[in-house]
Amino acid sequence: MHNEVTMREFIARVCEEGDAIEVTGRVSPVYEAPRRSAETDRMLVFNDLGEGWRGVMNLVSDRTSIARALDLPPERVLRTLADARFDGRVGVDGPLQTVRPDLDRVPVMKHYPRDAGRYITAGIVCSRYGGVENASVHRMLVQGKDRLVARLVEGRHTFNLHRQAQEAGECLPVAIAIGVHPAVMLAACTRVPEGKELAYAAELLGGEIGVRECSNGVLVPDAEVVLEGEIGAETADEGPFVDITGTYDPVRRQPVIRLKGMSVRPEPIYHGILPGGAEHKVLMGTPYEPKIYRAVAGVTTVRNVVLTPGGCGYLHAVVQIRKATNGDGKNACMAAFAAHTSLKHVVVVDEDIDPCNLSEVEYAIATRVRGDTDLLVVTGARGSSLDPSRMADGTNVKIGVDATMDLGREEEFVRAGWDDVS
């Protein structure tokens, strides 16, 4: 047996360190738990979601909690992720035993009044087809005890595997893991080399993880709940659903997942992610920061990359660099846009500006930017499908802001202070 690194161990650690809010009374998974999670960025542990279930929201909601999950100092997280080799060891610890599925037994949450229904938001869909494995996060609408409608984004790996299976006249076998260690969730949210999500999770957790094999051959990490099933040709309406911008995604026809088995741990803990909340934003943004970091490192010396909360953790980036030439700021903007095509606005700052402090970033814009020379405007570029300002064809306008000092004029930008006082 391999060492199991679990979500409940992480929760216990945060609670012991006094950084979680524990709610002792009964809390409804319909509106009440989601509303409470919107009121704080701290981990919320619900001791009673009904029917013997506990719950957790805001499992990770900022850089500090990501660092805690990875057992790293916050300042080392970005570089560690950027240097990933995706080479962790995945060991199979035997079969997973399941019973007849019944989603009515699971406290799946309804988050907002206009939602189409109860949505699984922290479910990792593990799949396997043609010898290729994948693990990625998809929102899933509950439509019965054994039926889900999943949003499969076009061109992403699950979508492609499902299409391959359909073209061969087959269903795509899947297993949905709910309630995993946050490092496993982060790995599943990251675009990695094909089939390397579990290996990446193992690497983030020290080099090795154990998994179980479902009856359909799909491998799943340790989880509070596992739902085993398949995706066939059937489709149904999916949505409305609130996405990363806090606005409603449109209704689409999406594939149906038919469940055939379910496994639930004793005294289970249900993990819910508030759509558009702090955890949603950090899990969307954190995987792209190292990708942008690596791209900018190819054109100049990069120090830090932050996808900002106000930019929905996805649409706005602040990139900190050390300039070697006066063209480096704009080159950094272009590299960032190429690395993360959903980016809308990028601000590039010097080393003396803290990219995590938006007052500092605004100061750099106020004192170091000239609108006629320091803006890079790209029209007709592909934007994020989640941005409500996009054009009908999916294009948008991207703006890069070079908020760095002109080389050779640094003395004009020195800020007063007491560093020289002996």
Rosetta blueprint (number, residue, H / E / L):
1 M L
2 H L
3 N L
4 E L
5 V L
6 T L
7 M H
8 R H
9 E H
10 F H
11 I H
12 A H
13 R H
14 V H
15 C H
16 E H
17 E L
18 G L
19 D L
20 A E
21 I E
22 E E
23 V E
24 T L
25 G L
26 R L
27 V L
28 S L
29 P L
30 V E
31 Y L
32 E H
33 A H
34 P H
35 R H
36 R H
37 S H
38 A H
39 E L
40 T L
41 D L
42 R L
43 M E
44 L E
45 V E
46 F E
47 N E
48 D E
49 L E
50 G E
51 E L
52 G L
53 W E
54 R E
55 G E
56 V E
57 M E
58 N L
59 L L
60 V L
61 S L
62 D L
63 R H
64 T H
65 S H
66 I H
67 A H
68 R H
69 A H
70 L H
71 D L
72 L L
73 P L
74 P H
75 E H
76 R H
77 V H
78 L H
79 R H
80 T H
81 L H
82 A H
83 D L
84 A L
85 R L
86 F L
87 D L
88 G L
89 R E
90 V E
91 G E
92 V E
93 D E
94 G E
95 P E
96 L L
97 Q L
98 T L
99 V E
100 R L
101 P L
102 D L
103 L H
104 D H
105 R H
106 V L
107 P L
108 V L
109 M E
110 K E
111 H L
112 Y L
113 P L
114 R L
115 D L
116 A L
117 G L
118 R L
119 Y E
120 I E
121 T L
122 A L
123 G E
124 I E
125 V E
126 C E
127 S E
128 R E
129 Y E
130 G L
131 G L
132 V E
133 E E
134 N E
135 A E
136 S E
137 V E
138 H L
139 R L
140 M E
141 L E
142 V E
143 Q L
144 G L
145 K L
146 D L
147 R E
148 L E
149 V E
150 A E
151 R L
152 L L
153 V L
154 E L
155 G L
156 R L
157 H H
158 T H
159 F H
160 N H
161 L H
162 H H
163 R H
164 Q H
165 A H
166 Q H
167 E H
168 A L
169 G L
170 E L
171 C L
172 L E
173 P E
174 V E
175 A E
176 I E
177 A E
178 I E
179 G L
180 V L
181 H L
182 P H
183 A H
184 V H
185 M H
186 L H
187 A H
188 A H
189 C L
190 T L
191 R L
192 V L
193 P L
194 E L
195 G L
196 K L
197 E H
198 L H
199 A H
200 Y H
201 A H
202 A H
203 E H
204 L H
205 L L
206 G L
207 G L
208 E E
209 I E
210 G E
211 V E
212 R E
213 E E
214 C L
215 S L
216 N L
217 G L
218 V L
219 L E
220 V E
221 P E
222 D L
223 A L
224 E L
225 V E
226 V E
227 L E
228 E E
229 G E
230 E E
231 I E
232 G E
233 A E
234 E E
235 T E
236 A E
237 D E
238 E E
239 G L
240 P L
241 F E
242 V E
243 D L
244 I L
245 T L
246 G L
247 T L
248 Y E
249 D E
250 P L
251 V L
252 R E
253 R E
254 Q E
255 P E
256 V E
257 I E
258 R E
259 L E
260 K E
261 G E
262 M E
263 S E
264 V E
265 R L
266 P L
267 E L
268 P L
269 I E
270 Y E
271 H E
272 G L
273 I L
274 L L
275 P L
276 G L
277 G L
278 A H
279 E H
280 H H
281 K H
282 V H
283 L H
284 M H
285 G H
286 T L
287 P L
288 Y H
289 E H
290 P H
291 K H
292 I H
293 Y H
294 R H
295 A H
296 V H
297 A H
298 G L
299 V L
300 T L
301 T E
302 V E
303 R E
304 N E
305 V E
306 V E
307 L E
308 T L
309 P H
310 G H
311 G H
312 C L
313 G L
314 Y L
315 L L
316 H E
317 A E
318 V E
319 V E
320 Q E
321 I E
322 R E
323 K L
324 A L
325 T L
326 N L
327 G L
328 D H
329 G H
330 K H
331 N H
332 A H
333 C H
334 M H
335 A H
336 A H
337 F H
338 A H
339 A H
340 H L
341 T L
342 S L
343 L L
344 K L
345 H E
346 V E
347 V E
348 V E
349 V E
350 D L
351 E L
352 D L
353 I L
354 D L
355 P L
356 C L
357 N L
358 L H
359 S H
360 E H
361 V H
362 E H
363 Y H
364 A H
365 I H
366 A H
367 T H
368 R H
369 V L
370 R L
371 G L
372 D L
373 T L
374 D L
375 L E
376 L E
377 V E
378 V E
379 T E
380 G E
381 A E
382 R E
383 G L
384 S L
385 S L
386 L L
387 D L
388 P L
389 S L
390 R L
391 M L
392 A L
393 D L
394 G L
395 T E
396 N E
397 V E
398 K E
399 I E
400 G E
401 V E
402 D E
403 A E
404 T L
405 M L
406 D L
407 L L
408 G L
409 R L
410 E H
411 E H
412 E H
413 F H
414 V L
415 R L
416 A L
417 G L
418 W L
419 D L
420 D L
421 V L
422 S L
